[in-house]
Amino acid sequence: MSIVKINALTVPQEQREVLEKRFASRAGTVESADGFEWFELLKPLEGTDQYLVYTRWRDEAAFQAWMEGPMKAAHQGGGGEGGERPKPAATGSTVWTFEVVQQAPPKKA
């Protein structure tokens, strides 16, 4: 079965729009990565300042290949003018890993 990686990003209120714009303008390389199955950016509505970045992968090897290849390259690139990278919008990050042991699609009417 697939694995799920959830990156819990602590994002102060004043940085939420910055984070969302950065994800909206991302290169999109994850969607074409071998073994990639799903992506979602989850915005908190109440009770927390953590965004959740949900990705689903065929297996751990596919995730690690993406981390060491396209993701690493995308995050090492320089910034815009002046070559400086922008400061992170998040003040903290924790990655959780889960194995999918059960799943169910919606029932058809």
Secondary structure, DSSP 8 states (H G I E B T S, - for coil): --EEEEEEEE--GGGHHHHHHHHHTS--GGGGSTTEEEEEEE---SS--EEEEEEEES-HHHHHHHIIIIIHHHHHS--SGGG-----S-SEEEEEEEE----------
